[in-house]
Amino acid sequence: MCDTHHDIQAERNERYLSLLRTFRRHIEHYCIAHSNCREDAEDLMQEVFIAVWQTIDTLRRDSSPPQVNRWLHKVMRTVFIRQIRRPRVQGDTPLSEAEHIADEPDHDAALVEELVAHLPDDDRQLLQLRFNGYSNIEIASQLGLKENTLNKRMSRIATKLKEIYNQLYETEQH
């Protein structure tokens, strides 16, 4: 009986590891696309790994790769939805792309506001929605955009903010 339980656990472990080896990149891309920063993506990935472990027994052993992909996408989506519905604790607010520039203690919201002021109106409006706590999915839905399109725009905005920062402050250091 003990050997049978051990064999079942070993098989379960191998299924889990095999699934992660095969789909790790897919999981990583999903988490990055559904997060505002690298730290949030890593947290989401950990939650997905845990959920996969907890639910792997619901995946049929004879599932084809497309079936496994659908099952995994459902697990990831469930984790993501659970995460955005979770009440946030003060200090647990995710960083936005713009706030990544303000890594040093002497930088504050005023710097972010100054940088954002240099952006075109459309970009400022997107960031305003994001700063007001709307998720990328909610913003995309409100604006009638595909989520991937919005993610690309947000990424471009982050790049613009870095460029603006470099133009304003890199020249002062020389």
Secondary structure, DSSP 8 states (H G I E B T S, - for coil): -HHHHHHHHHHHHHHHHHHHHHHHHHHHHHHHHT-SSHHHHHHHHHHHHHHHHHHGGGS-TT--HHHHHHHHHHHHHHHHHHHHHS---TT-----TGGGG--STT--HHHHHHHHHTS-HHHHHHHHHHHTT--HHHHHHHHT--HHHHHHHHHHHHHHHHHHHIIIIIHHH-
